[in-house]
Amino acid sequence: MANEEVERGAKERSHAPEVVAPTTKVNVALPFSSIQIQEPSRDLAELATLVEALARLVRQMSPGHESEALVKRARAVAARLQ
């Protein structure tokens, strides 16, 4: 009788998957406590001014709707950073 119980237990266990693969978990820690807001630097404002000048030069060399839109965008960025 004990053999029958062992065999029945083995048959019941045979329905379980043979390979058990572990899952991969990744924990990501974001440093929200160290976010700092600061004013744009002078160098960044100067670069925006240079980009605006280059956009105006492109408009002179190749007039059109695209170059005009480029100048407007460059002007807006430079104005925000001043």
N, CA, C and O of each residue as an XYZ file, in Angstrom:
328
protein
N       0.801     -1.182      0.000
C       0.000      0.000      0.000
C       0.853      1.259      0.000
O       0.487      2.250     -0.632
N       1.959      1.238      0.684
C       2.852      2.380      0.718
C       3.428      2.651     -0.660
O       3.601      3.805     -1.052
N       3.736      1.556     -1.416
C       4.255      1.713     -2.779
C       3.234      2.390     -3.676
O       3.593      3.226     -4.506
N       1.955      2.034     -3.516
C       0.909      2.640     -4.332
C       0.815      4.146     -4.059
O       0.629      4.934     -4.986
N       0.943      4.542     -2.791
C       0.885      5.965     -2.440
C       2.085      6.722     -3.026
O       1.943      7.846     -3.508
N       3.259      6.099     -2.980
C       4.458      6.726     -3.539
C       4.320      6.885     -5.041
O       4.658      7.933     -5.592
N       3.809      5.817     -5.727
C       3.636      5.881     -7.174
C       2.578      6.917     -7.553
O       2.760      7.650     -8.525
N       1.487      6.991     -6.808
C       0.438      7.964     -7.078
C       0.980      9.388     -6.879
O       0.669     10.288     -7.660
N       1.785      9.586     -5.840
C       2.395     10.893     -5.599
C       3.340     11.273     -6.723
O       3.393     12.437     -7.122
N       4.089     10.306     -7.238
C       5.015     10.569     -8.341
C       4.251     10.929     -9.606
O       4.673     11.813    -10.352
N       3.116     10.244     -9.862
C       2.314     10.547    -11.043
C       1.711     11.946    -10.936
O       1.669     12.679    -11.924
N       1.244     12.320     -9.744
C       0.664     13.637     -9.557
C       1.723     14.730     -9.736
O       1.430     15.797    -10.276
N       2.928     14.468     -9.291
C       4.007     15.448     -9.423
C       4.518     15.553    -10.855
O       5.141     16.553    -11.213
N       4.269     14.555    -11.669
C       4.800     14.577    -13.035
C       4.116     15.632    -13.900
O       4.612     15.950    -14.981
N       3.002     16.173    -13.453
C       2.317     17.221    -14.208
C       2.955     18.589    -14.005
O       2.636     19.532    -14.729
N       3.824     18.704    -13.062
C       4.496     19.981    -12.799
C       5.576     20.206    -13.857
O       6.114     19.236    -14.391
N       5.901     21.439    -14.168
C       6.956     21.693    -15.157
C       8.301     21.182    -14.647
O       8.603     21.237    -13.455
N       9.091     20.686    -15.585
C      10.382     20.123    -15.205
C      11.435     21.207    -15.010
O      12.322     21.065    -14.168
N      11.347     22.273    -15.770
C      12.330     23.339    -15.668
C      11.652     24.563    -15.063
O      10.624     25.026    -15.558
N      12.220     25.061    -14.025
C      11.705     26.270    -13.404
C      12.755     27.350    -13.606
O      13.856     27.270    -13.060
N      12.406     28.366    -14.398
C      13.350     29.443    -14.690
C      13.068     30.623    -13.761
O      11.919     31.038    -13.610
N      14.095     31.148    -13.154
C      13.876     32.299    -12.278
C      13.545     33.548    -13.105
O      13.960     33.666    -14.258
N      12.810     34.453    -12.517
C      12.508     35.704    -13.210
C      13.623     36.706    -12.918
O      14.293     36.640    -11.888
N      13.795     37.613    -13.836
C      14.806     38.647    -13.660
C      14.109     39.910    -13.194
O      13.171     40.380    -13.839
N      14.554     40.454    -12.096
C      13.974     41.680    -11.566
C      15.060     42.742    -11.514
O      16.207     42.469    -11.160
N      14.673     43.960    -11.876
C      15.607     45.066    -11.855
C      14.998     46.176    -11.022
O      13.859     46.578    -11.258
N      15.731     46.665    -10.069
C      15.302     47.806     -9.270
C      16.017     49.045     -9.785
O      17.237     49.050     -9.951
N      15.251     50.084    -10.033
C      15.819     51.332    -10.524
C      15.535     52.411     -9.498
O      14.386     52.626     -9.112
N      16.571     53.078     -9.064
C      16.425     54.169     -8.105
C      16.696     55.483     -8.828
O      17.774     55.685     -9.386
N      15.720     56.359     -8.813
C      15.878     57.652     -9.465
C      16.135     58.719     -8.406
O      15.445     58.758     -7.387
N      17.108     59.572     -8.635
C      17.486     60.566     -7.615
C      16.593     61.811     -7.653
O      17.069     62.908     -7.943
N      15.306     61.640     -7.362
C      14.398     62.784     -7.417
C      14.745     63.838     -6.378
O      14.442     65.016     -6.569
N      15.356     63.445     -5.315
C      15.661     64.421     -4.271
C      16.807     65.343     -4.668
O      17.019     66.368     -4.020
N      17.550     65.003     -5.718
C      18.694     65.838     -6.090
C      18.485     66.620     -7.391
O      19.457     67.084     -7.986
N      17.237     66.774     -7.841
C      16.982     67.557     -9.043
C      17.181     69.030     -8.719
O      16.632     69.548     -7.747
N      17.967     69.687     -9.544
C      18.263     71.092     -9.312
C      17.824     71.912    -10.522
O      18.069     71.527    -11.665
N      17.187     73.025    -10.265
C      16.781     73.931    -11.336
C      17.693     75.138    -11.266
O      17.900     75.724    -10.204
N      18.237     75.499    -12.427
C      19.154     76.636    -12.443
C      18.932     77.463    -13.703
O      18.361     76.990    -14.685
N      19.385     78.677    -13.656
C      19.269     79.584    -14.787
C      20.236     79.144    -15.885
O      21.285     78.568    -15.593
N      19.888     79.413    -17.155
C      20.810     79.071    -18.239
C      22.123     79.845    -18.091
O      22.141     81.000    -17.667
N      23.185     79.195    -18.442
C      24.492     79.835    -18.325
C      24.675     80.878    -19.434
O      23.945     80.890    -20.425
N      25.648     81.733    -19.244
C      25.965     82.743    -20.272
C      26.419     82.078    -21.562
O      26.104     82.542    -22.658
N      27.160     80.990    -21.420
C      27.640     80.281    -22.613
C      26.469     79.735    -23.434
O      26.482     79.809    -24.663
N      25.481     79.200    -22.770
C      24.324     78.660    -23.478
C      23.558     79.775    -24.190
O      23.131     79.612    -25.332
N      23.391     80.896    -23.514
C      22.719     82.038    -24.140
C      23.506     82.541    -25.350
O      22.920     82.904    -26.369
N      24.829     82.560    -25.235
C      25.676     82.991    -26.353
C      25.574     82.013    -27.519
O      25.545     82.432    -28.676
N      25.518     80.717    -27.227
C      25.359     79.726    -28.290
C      24.024     79.903    -29.003
O      23.945     79.768    -30.225
N      22.981     80.202    -28.247
C      21.673     80.433    -28.866
C      21.718     81.657    -29.778
O      21.092     81.668    -30.838
N      22.446     82.674    -29.372
C      22.599     83.871    -30.207
C      23.354     83.539    -31.492
O      23.014     84.038    -32.564
N      24.373     82.700    -31.383
C      25.119     82.271    -32.579
C      24.247     81.454    -33.520
O      24.328     81.610    -34.739
N      23.418     80.589    -32.963
C      22.514     79.787    -33.791
C      21.531     80.700    -34.518
O      21.218     80.476    -35.687
N      21.051     81.717    -33.830
C      20.144     82.671    -34.472
C      20.840     83.383    -35.640
O      20.251     83.547    -36.708
N      22.079     83.799    -35.436
C      22.833     84.462    -36.507
C      23.044     83.512    -37.688
O      22.935     83.925    -38.843
N      23.340     82.262    -37.407
C      23.517     81.278    -38.482
C      22.203     81.049    -39.224
O      22.201     80.891    -40.445
N      21.099     81.030    -38.506
C      19.796     80.844    -39.149
C      19.485     82.020    -40.076
O      18.936     81.830    -41.162
N      19.838     83.239    -39.643
C      19.625     84.401    -40.510
C      20.489     84.304    -41.770
O      20.053     84.667    -42.862
N      21.709     83.813    -41.605
C      22.597     83.636    -42.759
C      22.024     82.595    -43.726
O      22.073     82.781    -44.942
N      21.492     81.525    -43.195
C      20.861     80.502    -44.039
C      19.681     81.104    -44.791
O      19.472     80.798    -45.965
N      18.906     81.964    -44.119
C      17.756     82.608    -44.770
C      18.222     83.487    -45.939
O      17.569     83.543    -46.981
N      19.355     84.169    -45.756
C      19.880     85.007    -46.839
C      20.341     84.161    -48.023
O      20.128     84.528    -49.178
N      20.973     83.030    -47.727
C      21.510     82.167    -48.779
C      20.410     81.371    -49.480
O      20.494     81.105    -50.679
N      19.384     80.996    -48.726
C      18.321     80.163    -49.278
C      16.981     80.635    -48.730
O      16.443     80.036    -47.799
N      16.445     81.701    -49.301
C      15.175     82.220    -48.797
C      14.027     81.237    -49.057
O      14.017     80.502    -50.044
N      13.076     81.256    -48.144
C      11.917     80.371    -48.299
C      11.208     80.201    -46.960
O      11.615     80.755    -45.938
N      10.144     79.422    -47.000
C       9.346     79.208    -45.795
C      10.126     78.456    -44.713
O      10.015     78.775    -43.530
N      10.904     77.471    -45.115
C      11.650     76.670    -44.143
C      12.718     77.500    -43.434
O      12.880     77.409    -42.217
N      13.436     78.301    -44.198
C      14.485     79.111    -43.577
C      13.879     80.204    -42.698
O      14.464     80.565    -41.677
N      12.732     80.727    -43.073
C      12.059     81.732    -42.246
C      11.586     81.099    -40.933
O      11.701     81.710    -39.871
N      11.062     79.894    -41.008
C      10.631     79.179    -39.791
C      11.829     78.885    -38.890
O      11.724     78.959    -37.666
N      12.956     78.555    -39.497
C      14.173     78.295    -38.729
C      14.626     79.545    -37.978
O      15.019     79.464    -36.814
N      14.572     80.684    -38.635
C      14.958     81.947    -37.992
C      14.017     82.250    -36.822
O      14.472     82.664    -35.755
N      12.731     82.050    -37.011
C      11.764     82.314    -35.936
C      12.015     81.423    -34.730
O      11.968     81.879    -33.587
N      12.281     80.152    -34.993
C      12.568     79.224    -33.885
C      13.845     79.606    -33.158
O      13.887     79.588    -31.928
N      14.888     79.951    -33.904
C      16.167     80.327    -33.287
C      16.007     81.600    -32.469
O      16.581     81.725    -31.388
N      15.222     82.549    -32.989
C      14.970     83.797    -32.273
C      14.229     83.535    -30.957
O      14.545     84.133    -29.929
N      13.246     82.642    -31.001
C      12.468     82.324    -29.803
C      13.339     81.681    -28.731
O      13.226     82.015    -27.552
N      14.203     80.764    -29.136
C      15.094     80.110    -28.163
C      16.062     81.120    -27.568
O      16.287     81.126    -26.358
N      16.632     81.963    -28.400
C      17.584     82.972    -27.910
C      16.895     83.929    -26.954
O      17.490     84.332    -25.954
N      15.661     84.301    -27.238
C      14.929     85.216    -26.360
C      14.629     84.581    -25.010
O      14.691     85.248    -23.978
N      14.303     83.286    -25.019
C      14.036     82.583    -23.752
C      15.273     82.494    -22.869
O      15.169     82.525    -21.642
N      16.428     82.386    -23.484
C      17.661     82.193    -22.719
C      18.341     83.485    -22.313
O      19.298     83.446    -21.539
N      17.891     84.619    -22.798
C      18.511     85.899    -22.453
C      18.124     86.338    -21.057
O      18.557     87.396    -20.600
